[in-house]
Amino acid sequence: MLRVAGRRLTSALAWRPAAAAGARGPLAGGSLPAGDDDSSRDHQQPLFAFQSPFFAASRGFSSEALVPRNQDVELPATVSAVKNPSAKIEYDESNHERYAPGDPSKRAFAYFVLSGGRFVYASLLRLLILKFVLSMSASKDVLALASLEVDLSSIEPGTTVTVKWRGKPVFIRRRTEEDINLANSVDLGSLRDPQQDAERVKDPEWLIVIGKLPRICALLSTATPPPSCGWGGGSEVAFMMGARAGRAPVAVLLVAACVFALFSSPGASAAEVTGRAAQGNTERISGSAGDVLEDNPVGRLKVFVYDLPSKYNKRIVTKDPRCLNHMFAAEIFMHRFLLSSAVRTLNPEEADWFYAPVYTTCDLTLAGLPLPFKSPRMMRSAIQFLSKKWPFWNRTDGADHFFVVPHDFGACFHYQEEKAIERGILPLLRRATLVQTFGQKNHVCLKEGSITIPPYAPPQKMQAHLIPLDIPRSIFVYFRGLFYDNGNDPEGGYYARGARASLWENFKNNPLFDISTEHPATYYEDMQRAVFCLCPLGWAPWSPRLVEAVVFGCIPVIIADDIVLPFADAIPWDEIGVFVNEEDVPRLDSILTSIPINDILRKQRLLANPSMKKAMLFPQPAQPRDAFHQILNGLARKLPHPGSVYLQPGEKRLNWTAGPVGDLKRWK
């Protein structure tokens, strides 16, 4: 201990002689500053023992004791930083790299981490909220005791009201005297499950039944149709529902949907389907409509196909092959069909018709939607080219030419009806025959003499989704598609003229209607399980659902006022479809359930005709009586051309400078 203290004392005295002498006063061996007198000493603090060098040495190895003050000695960096704190900090940049805040290369990763974390937090929060809300819902034993009150005073005699109870449809019918007498007049011996009508009801005026569609369909699919039953099968169910002797009240059309599914499987021929009907009656499509379907255009007309530069057709498809699959692709496949068709002629002098292959709907957005805004300039450029290279356009101003224009509003070239009407048909096409999907009576975008065709639907894709013929149709009404187009019609009411919005608002909770905006992978299979398929208008009155419904044997419900349907002179639309006015959409359930069962059976027998399906498709390769041949049939029926189509020398009918200013600009 003494030795350590001695070394410390020696060290302190050796290293700081000046400090000890100048700061410790007389006791430390120092002298008073010059000029100090007795009075100045009186003001100095008293000297105590702790100011002595002995106390300084006894503080241990402090930096003050070990580091000399009055000598130029370089301090370590850490000691210097402690003894001389400063707000100015300098970093050594030689050994590391610093990234500036907000480095763009790191932004995507940062957003991904933050977004992922927030998504996880939101999902957990949603799960907790759902768990909490569901914990307050009624249990199944409570739901089993649930009741439903319905005001019967508003139900008129002979009408039916459908309500939902525990997820199942309940049909409430106020029967008339005729209905009651009809139910009581049935011979009980002809029924599999005989029971008097009085045993089924408490009040004869009211018939209340619950529908369980899958169970009923399963029952009917195994029932043998007795010849004495007008329903043709499932008589025990018909009796339970109050339908006797071949008459189907509106309350039991749900069962009827399953019954006639037994007689009209998809893809069956008309003879096969009709052969299963009661009493062995047969029925075939007759009349002019059926005869037209058998027309063969070969030998009745000749078509000359212009050899236009590839920029008008083939190069566009090469650039964007998606054009081959969208619903406007008829213009492409019609061109390919004519190149190898027997009606094509290489001698333009003997041609009855001239065809210019211009692909006006192949300018697609990233989402695959066609942009028609360049189409007028493209079509105008093509007509200018062929009118200068060949003399045939100028002798008729295009009256013996035809063009395929499958866009929403045809040669008006716009997807919104208001603007399409404002534009009108391209002036250079007003004498030509237009082959288009758009068809509406008394509309500026449909000129007299046009041929209305179905939109393109991929035949191979539809063929791949066929289901077995013995699967019953367990869906009464089916629809998948938009009800509102918020992107193009944010205020609502203009899209589909409000028909689709009315459809959703009135029937979104109706158990008879399977409608949704979702497009499932089983879309084609679901249509084959449906009785009625809704085909409402969208931006234009036509819809690809029309083709799909006919091909899959689902009765099309056409909701589009004044629509002109494809090949209306060849397909008996009045006999295979159901037409509903746009203003009558709120009553759609009553309209469909009031259709007599015999009418529904007839429509399905007609839809089973293979010729009906072929007429709606553009197969590759072409087949007899398909849509290609129906177009040629339509052109053949316009022959011979009247003499008025040919112009006198120097006569001009078309104004080449008419139309919007933007259409007059040069294309490419």
C-alpha positions as CSV (number, residue, x, y, z in Angstrom):
1,M,0.0,0.0,0.0
2,L,2.7,2.5,0.9
3,R,4.7,1.6,-2.1
4,V,1.7,2.1,-4.4
5,A,0.9,5.5,-2.8
6,G,4.5,6.5,-3.1
7,R,4.6,5.7,-6.8
8,R,1.4,7.6,-7.4
9,L,2.8,10.6,-5.6
10,T,6.0,10.5,-7.4
11,S,4.2,10.2,-10.7
12,A,2.0,13.2,-10.0
13,L,4.9,15.4,-8.8
14,A,7.0,14.4,-11.7
15,W,4.5,15.0,-14.4
16,R,3.0,18.2,-13.1
17,P,5.5,20.4,-11.3
18,A,4.2,23.5,-12.9
19,A,0.6,22.6,-12.3
20,A,1.2,21.8,-8.7
21,A,3.2,25.0,-8.2
22,G,0.8,27.3,-10.0
23,A,-2.5,26.0,-8.8
24,R,-2.0,24.6,-5.3
25,G,-0.8,27.7,-3.4
26,P,1.8,27.9,-0.7
27,L,1.1,24.5,0.8
28,A,2.1,23.0,-2.5
29,G,5.3,25.0,-2.7
30,G,4.0,27.6,-5.1
31,S,4.3,31.4,-4.8
32,L,1.7,34.0,-4.9
33,P,1.0,35.8,-8.2
34,A,2.9,39.1,-8.7
35,G,1.2,42.1,-7.4
36,D,-0.8,40.2,-4.8
37,D,-0.8,41.9,-1.3
38,D,-2.4,41.0,1.9
39,S,-5.8,42.4,0.9
40,S,-5.9,40.2,-2.2
41,R,-5.0,37.1,-0.1
42,D,-8.0,37.9,2.0
43,H,-10.3,37.3,-1.0
44,Q,-8.7,34.0,-1.9
45,Q,-10.4,30.8,-0.9
46,P,-8.9,29.2,2.1
47,L,-6.5,26.4,1.4
48,F,-7.5,23.0,2.8
49,A,-5.8,19.7,2.8
50,F,-7.8,18.3,-0.1
51,Q,-6.1,20.8,-2.4
52,S,-2.7,19.3,-1.6
53,P,-0.8,17.1,-4.1
54,F,-1.3,14.2,-1.7
55,F,-5.1,14.4,-2.4
56,A,-4.6,14.7,-6.1
57,A,-2.4,11.6,-6.1
58,S,-4.8,9.6,-4.0
59,R,-7.6,9.9,-6.7
60,G,-6.1,6.9,-8.5
61,F,-5.4,6.5,-12.2
62,S,-7.6,9.3,-13.5
63,S,-7.0,10.9,-16.9
64,E,-6.1,14.1,-15.1
65,A,-3.4,12.4,-13.2
66,L,-1.9,10.4,-16.0
67,V,-2.0,12.8,-18.9
68,P,0.3,15.8,-18.9
69,R,-1.5,19.0,-19.6
70,N,1.3,21.3,-20.7
71,Q,2.9,19.0,-23.2
72,D,2.1,18.4,-26.9
73,V,0.8,14.8,-26.6
74,E,-1.7,13.3,-29.1
75,L,-4.7,12.0,-27.3
76,P,-6.6,8.8,-28.4
77,A,-9.7,9.5,-30.5
78,T,-12.1,8.2,-27.8
79,V,-10.5,10.2,-25.0
80,S,-10.4,13.3,-27.2
81,A,-14.1,12.9,-28.0
82,V,-15.0,12.5,-24.3
83,K,-12.9,15.5,-23.2
84,N,-13.9,17.7,-26.1
85,P,-17.5,17.1,-27.1
86,S,-18.6,18.6,-30.4
87,A,-21.8,18.8,-32.5
88,K,-19.8,18.4,-35.6
89,I,-19.3,14.7,-36.3
90,E,-17.2,13.6,-39.2
91,Y,-17.4,10.0,-40.5
92,D,-14.6,8.1,-42.1
93,E,-16.1,7.4,-45.6
94,S,-13.1,5.3,-46.8
95,N,-14.2,2.0,-45.3
96,H,-17.9,1.9,-46.0
97,E,-20.6,3.1,-48.5
98,R,-23.6,5.1,-47.5
99,Y,-27.0,5.1,-49.3
100,A,-28.9,8.3,-49.5
101,P,-32.4,8.3,-48.0
102,G,-35.1,7.1,-50.5
103,D,-32.8,5.2,-52.8
104,P,-35.0,4.3,-55.8
105,S,-33.4,0.8,-56.2
106,K,-34.6,-0.1,-52.7
107,R,-38.1,1.4,-53.1
108,A,-39.8,-1.7,-54.5
109,F,-38.6,-3.9,-51.7
110,A,-39.6,-1.4,-49.1
111,Y,-43.1,-1.1,-50.5
112,F,-43.4,-4.9,-50.7
113,V,-42.4,-5.3,-47.1
114,L,-44.7,-2.5,-45.9
115,S,-47.6,-3.6,-48.1
116,G,-47.2,-7.2,-47.1
117,G,-47.2,-6.4,-43.4
118,R,-50.2,-4.2,-43.7
119,F,-52.1,-6.9,-45.6
120,V,-51.3,-9.4,-42.9
121,Y,-52.4,-7.0,-40.2
122,A,-55.6,-6.2,-42.1
123,S,-56.4,-9.9,-42.6
124,L,-55.9,-10.6,-39.0
125,L,-58.1,-7.7,-38.1
126,R,-60.8,-8.9,-40.5
127,L,-60.6,-12.4,-39.1
128,L,-61.0,-11.1,-35.6
129,I,-64.0,-9.0,-36.5
130,L,-65.6,-11.9,-38.4
131,K,-65.1,-14.2,-35.4
132,F,-66.6,-11.7,-33.1
133,V,-69.6,-11.0,-35.3
134,L,-70.2,-14.7,-36.0
135,S,-70.0,-15.5,-32.3
136,M,-73.2,-13.4,-31.9
137,S,-75.1,-15.2,-34.8
138,A,-77.9,-17.6,-34.0
139,S,-77.0,-21.3,-33.7
140,K,-78.5,-24.0,-35.9
141,D,-80.9,-25.2,-33.2
142,V,-82.3,-21.6,-33.0
143,L,-82.5,-21.3,-36.8
144,A,-84.4,-24.6,-36.9
145,L,-87.2,-22.8,-35.0
146,A,-87.2,-19.8,-37.3
147,S,-90.5,-18.7,-38.7
148,L,-91.5,-16.4,-41.6
149,E,-94.5,-14.1,-41.9
150,V,-95.9,-13.3,-45.3
151,D,-98.7,-10.8,-46.0
152,L,-101.3,-12.8,-48.0
153,S,-103.7,-10.0,-48.6
154,S,-101.6,-8.6,-51.5
155,I,-101.6,-11.9,-53.5
156,E,-104.2,-11.9,-56.2
157,P,-106.1,-15.1,-57.2
158,G,-104.2,-17.1,-59.8
159,T,-100.8,-15.6,-58.9
160,T,-97.8,-16.9,-57.1
161,V,-95.3,-15.3,-54.7
162,T,-91.8,-16.7,-54.0
163,V,-90.2,-16.1,-50.7
164,K,-87.0,-17.4,-49.1
165,W,-87.0,-19.4,-45.9
166,R,-83.8,-21.0,-44.5
167,G,-82.1,-20.7,-47.9
168,K,-84.9,-22.5,-49.8
169,P,-87.6,-21.1,-52.0
170,V,-91.2,-21.2,-50.7
171,F,-94.0,-20.9,-53.3
172,I,-97.2,-19.4,-52.2
173,R,-100.1,-19.7,-54.7
174,R,-103.5,-18.3,-54.3
175,R,-105.5,-20.9,-56.4
176,T,-108.6,-20.2,-58.4
177,E,-111.6,-22.4,-58.6
178,E,-110.3,-23.8,-61.9
179,D,-107.0,-24.8,-60.2
180,I,-108.8,-26.5,-57.3
181,N,-111.2,-28.4,-59.6
182,L,-108.3,-29.4,-61.8
183,A,-106.4,-30.8,-58.8
184,N,-109.5,-32.7,-57.5
185,S,-110.3,-34.2,-61.0
186,V,-107.1,-36.2,-61.3
187,D,-107.5,-40.0,-61.1
188,L,-105.6,-41.0,-58.0
189,G,-104.9,-44.4,-59.5
190,S,-102.7,-42.8,-62.1
191,L,-100.4,-41.3,-59.5
192,R,-97.4,-43.1,-57.9
193,D,-98.1,-41.4,-54.5
194,P,-101.9,-41.0,-54.5
195,Q,-103.3,-38.5,-52.0
196,Q,-106.3,-36.3,-52.1
197,D,-105.8,-32.6,-52.6
198,A,-107.7,-31.9,-49.4
199,E,-105.1,-33.8,-47.4
200,R,-102.3,-31.6,-48.8
201,V,-103.8,-28.2,-47.8
202,K,-105.5,-26.6,-44.9
203,D,-107.3,-24.0,-47.0
204,P,-108.1,-25.1,-50.6
205,E,-107.5,-21.5,-51.8
206,W,-103.9,-21.5,-50.7
207,L,-101.1,-23.9,-51.8
208,I,-97.8,-23.4,-50.0
209,V,-94.9,-25.6,-51.0
210,I,-91.1,-25.6,-50.5
211,G,-88.7,-26.2,-53.3
212,K,-85.6,-28.4,-53.0
213,L,-84.3,-28.5,-56.5
214,P,-81.5,-31.0,-56.3
215,R,-83.6,-33.6,-54.5
216,I,-86.5,-33.1,-56.9
217,C,-84.2,-33.4,-59.9
218,A,-82.7,-36.6,-58.6
219,L,-86.1,-38.0,-58.0
220,L,-87.3,-37.1,-61.5
221,S,-84.2,-38.4,-63.2
222,T,-85.0,-41.9,-62.0
223,A,-88.8,-41.7,-62.5
224,T,-90.3,-43.7,-65.4
225,P,-92.7,-41.4,-67.3
226,P,-96.2,-42.9,-67.1
227,P,-98.1,-42.4,-70.4
228,S,-101.1,-41.1,-68.6
229,C,-99.3,-38.2,-67.0
230,G,-99.3,-35.0,-69.0
231,W,-96.0,-34.0,-67.4
232,G,-94.2,-37.0,-68.9
233,G,-92.5,-38.0,-65.7
234,G,-92.4,-37.3,-61.9
235,S,-96.1,-37.4,-61.4
236,E,-95.8,-37.9,-57.7
237,V,-93.9,-34.6,-57.4
238,A,-96.3,-32.9,-59.7
239,F,-99.2,-34.1,-57.6
240,M,-97.5,-32.9,-54.4
241,M,-97.0,-29.5,-56.0
242,G,-100.6,-29.3,-57.2
243,A,-100.0,-29.8,-60.9
244,R,-102.2,-32.4,-62.5
245,A,-103.2,-33.6,-65.9
246,G,-100.5,-31.8,-67.9
247,R,-101.1,-28.3,-66.6
248,A,-98.2,-26.5,-64.8
249,P,-99.1,-23.7,-62.4
250,V,-96.5,-21.0,-62.0
251,A,-95.8,-22.2,-58.5
252,V,-94.3,-25.5,-59.8
253,L,-92.1,-24.3,-62.7
254,L,-89.1,-25.1,-60.6
255,V,-90.1,-28.8,-60.8
256,A,-90.9,-28.3,-64.5
257,A,-87.3,-27.2,-65.0
258,C,-86.1,-30.6,-64.0
259,V,-88.9,-32.5,-65.8
260,F,-88.2,-31.1,-69.3
261,A,-84.5,-31.5,-68.7
262,L,-85.1,-35.2,-69.0
263,F,-86.4,-34.7,-72.6
264,S,-83.8,-32.3,-73.9
265,S,-80.2,-33.3,-73.2
266,P,-77.5,-31.1,-74.8
267,G,-76.4,-32.3,-78.2
268,A,-79.3,-34.7,-78.8
269,S,-81.0,-34.6,-82.1
270,A,-84.6,-33.4,-82.5
271,A,-85.8,-36.8,-83.4
272,E,-84.1,-38.4,-80.3
273,V,-85.5,-35.8,-78.0
274,T,-89.0,-35.8,-79.4
275,G,-89.1,-39.6,-79.3
276,R,-89.0,-39.5,-75.5
277,A,-92.1,-37.3,-75.3
278,A,-95.4,-38.6,-74.0
279,Q,-97.7,-40.4,-76.4
280,G,-94.9,-40.9,-78.9
281,N,-95.5,-37.6,-80.8
282,T,-92.8,-36.4,-83.1
283,E,-92.0,-32.8,-84.2
284,R,-89.6,-31.3,-86.7
285,I,-88.6,-27.8,-87.6
286,S,-90.8,-26.7,-90.5
287,G,-91.4,-23.6,-92.5
288,S,-89.2,-21.2,-94.3
289,A,-86.8,-20.9,-91.4
290,G,-86.0,-24.5,-91.4
291,D,-85.7,-24.6,-95.2
292,V,-83.2,-21.7,-95.2
293,L,-80.9,-23.6,-92.8
294,E,-80.5,-26.2,-95.6
295,D,-79.4,-23.8,-98.3
296,N,-76.1,-24.5,-100.1
297,P,-74.5,-21.3,-101.4
298,V,-72.1,-23.1,-103.7
299,G,-73.1,-22.4,-107.3
300,R,-75.4,-19.5,-106.4
301,L,-72.8,-16.7,-106.2
302,K,-69.1,-16.0,-106.9
303,V,-66.9,-13.7,-104.7
304,F,-63.7,-11.9,-105.7
305,V,-61.3,-11.3,-102.8
306,Y,-59.2,-8.2,-103.0
307,D,-55.5,-8.8,-102.5
308,L,-54.8,-5.8,-100.2
309,P,-51.4,-5.0,-98.6
310,S,-50.8,-7.0,-95.4
311,K,-50.9,-3.9,-93.3
312,Y,-54.7,-4.0,-93.6
313,N,-55.0,-7.6,-92.4
314,K,-52.3,-10.2,-91.9
315,R,-49.6,-8.0,-90.5
316,I,-52.0,-6.8,-87.8
317,V,-52.7,-10.3,-86.6
318,T,-49.0,-11.2,-86.6
319,K,-48.4,-8.2,-84.4
320,D,-51.2,-9.1,-81.9
321,P,-52.5,-12.7,-82.1
322,R,-55.1,-12.0,-79.5
323,C,-57.3,-10.8,-82.3
324,L,-57.9,-14.5,-83.1
325,N,-59.7,-15.2,-79.9
326,H,-61.9,-12.2,-79.1
327,M,-65.6,-11.9,-80.0
328,F,-64.9,-9.7,-83.1
329,A,-62.7,-12.3,-84.8
330,A,-65.3,-13.1,-87.4
331,E,-63.6,-10.6,-89.8
332,I,-60.4,-12.6,-89.7
333,F,-62.0,-16.1,-90.1
334,M,-64.3,-14.9,-92.9
335,H,-61.3,-13.8,-94.8
336,R,-59.5,-17.2,-94.3
337,F,-62.7,-19.1,-95.2
338,L,-63.2,-17.2,-98.5
339,L,-59.6,-17.7,-99.6
340,S,-60.2,-21.5,-99.8
341,S,-64.0,-21.4,-100.5
342,A,-65.6,-22.9,-103.6
343,V,-67.5,-19.6,-104.2
344,R,-64.2,-17.7,-104.7
345,T,-63.3,-16.6,-108.2
346,L,-60.0,-15.3,-109.4
347,N,-61.7,-13.5,-112.3
348,P,-63.2,-10.3,-111.1
349,E,-65.2,-9.9,-114.3
350,E,-67.4,-12.8,-113.4
351,A,-67.8,-12.0,-109.7
352,D,-71.2,-11.2,-108.1
353,W,-69.6,-9.7,-105.0
354,F,-66.3,-8.1,-104.0
355,Y,-64.8,-8.6,-100.6
356,A,-62.2,-6.3,-99.0
357,P,-60.4,-7.9,-96.0
358,V,-59.8,-5.1,-93.6
359,Y,-59.3,-6.0,-89.9
360,T,-60.8,-2.9,-88.2
361,T,-61.2,-4.4,-84.7
362,C,-57.6,-5.7,-84.2
363,D,-56.2,-2.6,-82.5
364,L,-56.4,-3.9,-78.9
365,T,-55.7,-2.4,-75.5
366,L,-53.6,-4.1,-72.9
367,A,-56.8,-5.6,-71.5
368,G,-57.7,-7.1,-74.9
369,L,-60.5,-4.6,-75.8
370,P,-60.6,-3.2,-79.4
371,L,-60.1,0.5,-80.0
372,P,-62.2,1.6,-82.9
373,F,-60.9,5.1,-83.1
374,K,-58.4,4.4,-85.9
375,S,-60.8,2.2,-87.8
376,P,-62.5,4.9,-90.0
377,R,-59.1,6.1,-91.3
378,M,-57.9,2.5,-91.8
379,M,-61.1,1.6,-93.8
380,R,-60.9,4.9,-95.8
381,S,-57.3,4.2,-96.7
382,A,-58.1,0.6,-97.9
383,I,-61.0,1.9,-100.1
384,Q,-58.8,4.6,-101.6
385,F,-56.2,1.9,-102.4
386,L,-58.6,-0.6,-104.1
387,S,-60.5,2.2,-106.0
388,K,-57.2,3.3,-107.6
389,K,-55.9,-0.2,-108.4
390,W,-59.1,-1.8,-109.6
391,P,-62.0,-0.3,-111.5
392,F,-64.8,-2.3,-109.8
393,W,-65.4,0.1,-106.9
394,N,-65.8,3.1,-109.1
395,R,-68.5,1.6,-111.3
396,T,-70.9,1.1,-108.4
397,D,-69.4,3.2,-105.6
398,G,-69.2,0.0,-103.6
399,A,-72.8,-1.2,-104.0
400,D,-71.6,-4.7,-105.1
401,H,-69.0,-4.9,-102.3
402,F,-69.4,-6.2,-98.8
403,F,-67.3,-5.6,-95.6
404,V,-67.2,-7.4,-92.3
405,V,-67.5,-4.8,-89.5
406,P,-68.2,-6.8,-86.3
407,H,-67.6,-4.0,-83.7
408,D,-70.2,-2.9,-81.1
409,F,-72.1,-0.5,-83.4
410,G,-70.8,-1.8,-86.7
411,A,-69.5,0.8,-89.2
412,C,-70.3,3.7,-86.8
413,F,-67.0,2.7,-85.1
414,H,-67.6,3.6,-81.5
415,Y,-68.4,1.5,-78.4
416,Q,-70.8,4.1,-76.8
417,E,-74.2,4.3,-78.5
418,E,-74.6,8.1,-78.1
419,K,-71.3,8.8,-79.8
420,A,-71.9,6.1,-82.4
421,I,-75.2,7.7,-83.4
422,E,-73.4,11.1,-83.6
423,R,-70.8,9.6,-86.0
424,G,-73.1,7.6,-88.1
425,I,-72.0,5.0,-90.7
426,L,-68.7,5.8,-92.4
427,P,-69.9,7.8,-95.5
428,L,-67.8,5.6,-97.9
429,L,-69.6,2.5,-96.8
430,R,-73.2,3.7,-97.2
431,R,-73.7,1.9,-100.5
432,A,-71.8,-1.3,-99.6
433,T,-73.4,-4.3,-97.8
434,L,-72.3,-4.5,-94.2
435,V,-71.9,-7.8,-92.4
436,Q,-72.0,-6.9,-88.7
437,T,-72.9,-8.2,-85.3
438,F,-74.9,-5.1,-84.4
439,G,-78.6,-5.2,-85.2
440,Q,-81.3,-2.8,-83.9
441,K,-84.4,-1.7,-85.7
442,N,-84.6,2.0,-86.8
443,H,-81.0,2.7,-85.8
444,V,-78.6,4.9,-87.7
445,C,-75.8,2.2,-87.4
446,L,-77.9,-0.4,-89.1
447,K,-78.4,0.3,-92.8
448,E,-81.0,-1.5,-94.9
449,G,-79.7,-4.6,-96.5
450,S,-77.1,-5.4,-93.9
451,I,-76.5,-9.0,-92.8
452,T,-76.5,-9.5,-89.0
453,I,-74.2,-12.2,-87.8
454,P,-73.5,-13.8,-84.4
455,P,-70.3,-12.8,-82.5
456,Y,-67.4,-15.1,-82.7
457,A,-67.2,-17.9,-80.0
458,P,-64.3,-20.4,-80.1
459,P,-65.9,-23.7,-81.2
460,Q,-63.0,-25.8,-80.0
461,K,-63.2,-24.3,-76.5
462,M,-66.9,-24.9,-76.3
463,Q,-66.5,-28.4,-77.5
464,A,-64.0,-29.1,-74.7
465,H,-66.5,-28.2,-72.0
466,L,-69.4,-30.4,-73.0
467,I,-70.9,-32.5,-70.2
468,P,-72.6,-35.9,-70.3
469,L,-76.1,-35.8,-71.8
470,D,-77.8,-37.4,-68.8
471,I,-77.1,-34.5,-66.4
472,P,-80.3,-32.7,-65.6
473,R,-80.8,-29.0,-65.8
474,S,-80.9,-28.0,-62.1
475,I,-80.4,-24.2,-62.6
476,F,-83.6,-22.3,-63.4
477,V,-82.1,-18.9,-64.5
478,Y,-78.4,-18.3,-65.1
479,F,-76.4,-15.2,-65.9
480,R,-72.8,-14.2,-65.4
481,G,-71.6,-10.7,-66.4
482,L,-71.5,-7.0,-65.4
483,F,-74.5,-5.3,-63.9
484,Y,-72.8,-1.9,-63.7
485,D,-69.9,-0.5,-65.7
486,N,-68.4,1.9,-63.2
487,G,-65.5,2.7,-65.4
488,N,-67.4,4.0,-68.4
489,D,-70.7,4.8,-66.7
490,P,-69.9,6.0,-63.2
491,E,-73.3,7.6,-62.6
492,G,-75.2,4.4,-63.7
493,G,-78.3,4.0,-65.7
494,Y,-76.8,4.5,-69.1
495,Y,-75.0,1.1,-69.3
496,A,-77.5,-1.5,-70.8
497,R,-80.1,1.3,-70.5
498,G,-80.5,0.3,-66.9
499,A,-81.7,-3.3,-67.7
500,R,-78.8,-5.1,-66.0
501,A,-78.9,-2.8,-62.9
502,S,-82.7,-3.6,-62.6
503,L,-81.9,-7.3,-63.0
504,W,-79.5,-7.3,-60.1
505,E,-81.5,-5.1,-57.8
506,N,-84.7,-7.2,-58.2
507,F,-83.3,-10.7,-58.3
508,K,-79.9,-10.9,-56.6
509,N,-81.5,-12.7,-53.6
510,N,-84.1,-14.7,-55.6
511,P,-83.3,-18.4,-55.2
512,L,-84.5,-19.1,-58.7
513,F,-81.9,-16.8,-60.2
514,D,-78.2,-17.8,-60.3
515,I,-76.7,-14.5,-61.3
516,S,-73.4,-13.0,-60.4
517,T,-70.5,-10.8,-61.7
518,E,-68.1,-13.7,-61.2
519,H,-67.1,-15.7,-64.2
520,P,-66.3,-19.2,-62.9
521,A,-64.2,-21.8,-64.6
522,T,-67.3,-23.9,-65.0
523,Y,-69.2,-21.2,-66.9
524,Y,-69.9,-23.4,-69.9
525,E,-70.8,-26.4,-67.8
526,D,-73.2,-24.2,-65.7
527,M,-75.0,-23.1,-68.9
528,Q,-75.6,-26.7,-69.8
529,R,-77.2,-27.2,-66.4
530,A,-79.5,-24.2,-66.8
531,V,-83.1,-24.0,-68.2
532,F,-83.0,-20.2,-69.1
533,C,-79.9,-18.2,-69.9
534,L,-80.3,-14.4,-69.7
535,C,-79.0,-12.5,-72.7
536,P,-79.4,-8.8,-71.7
537,L,-78.0,-6.0,-73.8
538,G,-74.8,-4.3,-72.7
539,W,-73.3,-1.3,-74.4
540,A,-74.7,-2.9,-77.6
541,P,-77.9,-5.0,-77.9
542,W,-76.1,-8.2,-79.0
543,S,-74.1,-10.5,-76.7
544,P,-71.9,-13.6,-77.0
545,R,-74.2,-15.3,-74.5
546,L,-76.7,-15.6,-77.3
547,V,-74.4,-18.0,-79.2
548,E,-73.4,-19.9,-76.0
549,A,-77.1,-20.4,-75.0
550,V,-78.1,-21.8,-78.4
551,V,-75.0,-24.1,-78.6
552,F,-75.6,-25.5,-75.1
553,G,-79.4,-25.9,-75.4
554,C,-80.2,-23.2,-72.8
555,I,-83.3,-21.2,-73.7
556,P,-82.1,-17.6,-74.4
557,V,-84.0,-14.9,-72.6
558,I,-83.4,-11.9,-74.8
559,I,-83.6,-8.5,-73.1
560,A,-83.0,-5.9,-75.7
561,D,-85.7,-3.8,-77.3
562,D,-85.9,-3.8,-81.1
563,I,-83.0,-6.1,-81.5
564,V,-82.3,-7.6,-84.9
565,L,-81.0,-11.1,-84.3
566,P,-78.4,-13.0,-86.3
567,F,-79.6,-14.6,-89.4
568,A,-83.2,-13.7,-88.5
569,D,-84.4,-15.0,-91.9
570,A,-82.8,-18.4,-91.2
571,I,-83.2,-19.1,-87.5
572,P,-86.7,-19.2,-85.9
573,W,-85.8,-17.0,-82.9
574,D,-89.5,-16.5,-81.9
575,E,-89.8,-20.3,-81.4
576,I,-86.5,-21.0,-79.6
577,G,-86.2,-17.9,-77.4
578,V,-88.0,-15.7,-74.9
579,F,-88.3,-12.0,-75.5
580,V,-88.7,-9.6,-72.5
581,N,-89.0,-5.9,-72.8
582,E,-86.4,-3.8,-70.9
583,E,-89.1,-2.1,-68.8
584,D,-90.5,-5.6,-67.8
585,V,-87.3,-6.8,-66.2
586,P,-88.7,-6.3,-62.6
587,R,-91.4,-8.9,-63.5
588,L,-88.9,-11.4,-65.1
589,D,-89.6,-14.1,-62.5
590,S,-93.3,-14.1,-63.1
591,I,-92.8,-14.0,-66.9
592,L,-90.5,-17.1,-66.9
593,T,-92.5,-19.1,-64.3
594,S,-95.8,-18.5,-66.3
595,I,-94.5,-20.1,-69.5
596,P,-96.5,-23.3,-70.2
597,I,-94.5,-26.4,-69.9
598,N,-95.3,-27.5,-73.4
599,D,-93.9,-24.3,-74.9
600,I,-90.6,-24.9,-72.9
601,L,-90.4,-28.5,-74.1
602,R,-90.9,-27.3,-77.7
603,K,-88.2,-24.7,-77.5
604,Q,-85.7,-27.2,-76.1
605,R,-86.5,-29.7,-78.9
606,L,-85.8,-27.0,-81.5
607,L,-82.5,-26.0,-79.8
608,A,-81.4,-29.6,-80.0
609,N,-81.4,-29.4,-83.8
610,P,-77.7,-29.7,-84.8
611,S,-78.3,-27.2,-87.7
612,M,-79.4,-24.6,-85.2
613,K,-76.0,-24.9,-83.4
614,K,-73.9,-24.9,-86.5
615,A,-75.5,-21.7,-87.8
616,M,-74.1,-19.8,-84.8
617,L,-70.5,-20.9,-85.1
618,F,-67.4,-20.2,-87.2
619,P,-65.6,-23.5,-87.1
620,Q,-62.1,-24.2,-88.4
621,P,-62.3,-25.8,-90.9
622,A,-65.7,-24.7,-92.2
623,Q,-68.7,-27.1,-92.2
624,P,-71.9,-27.1,-94.2
625,R,-74.7,-24.8,-92.8
626,D,-72.3,-23.0,-90.4
627,A,-72.1,-19.2,-90.0
628,F,-69.8,-18.8,-93.0
629,H,-72.4,-20.5,-95.2
630,Q,-75.2,-18.5,-93.7
631,I,-73.4,-15.3,-94.6
632,L,-73.0,-16.5,-98.2
633,N,-76.7,-17.5,-98.2
634,G,-77.6,-14.0,-97.2
635,L,-75.5,-12.6,-100.0
636,A,-76.9,-15.0,-102.5
637,R,-80.5,-14.0,-101.7
638,K,-79.6,-10.4,-102.7
639,L,-78.8,-11.5,-106.3
640,P,-79.2,-10.5,-109.0
641,H,-78.1,-6.9,-108.4
642,P,-80.7,-4.3,-109.6
643,G,-79.6,-2.1,-112.4
644,S,-79.7,0.9,-110.0
645,V,-76.4,-0.2,-108.4
646,Y,-74.4,0.6,-111.5
647,L,-73.5,4.3,-112.1
648,Q,-73.6,6.2,-115.3
649,P,-70.3,7.4,-116.7
650,G,-69.1,10.3,-114.6
651,E,-71.8,9.8,-111.9
652,K,-70.7,9.9,-108.3
653,R,-72.9,9.0,-105.3
654,L,-70.4,9.2,-102.5
655,N,-68.8,12.3,-100.9
656,W,-65.2,11.4,-100.2
657,T,-64.7,14.5,-98.0
658,A,-67.7,13.9,-95.7
659,G,-67.4,12.8,-92.1
660,P,-65.5,14.0,-89.0
661,V,-62.3,15.9,-89.6
662,G,-60.3,13.2,-87.7
663,D,-61.5,10.6,-90.2
664,L,-59.9,12.5,-93.1
665,K,-56.4,12.2,-91.7
666,R,-54.0,9.9,-93.4
667,W,-53.7,6.4,-91.9
668,K,-50.0,5.2,-91.5
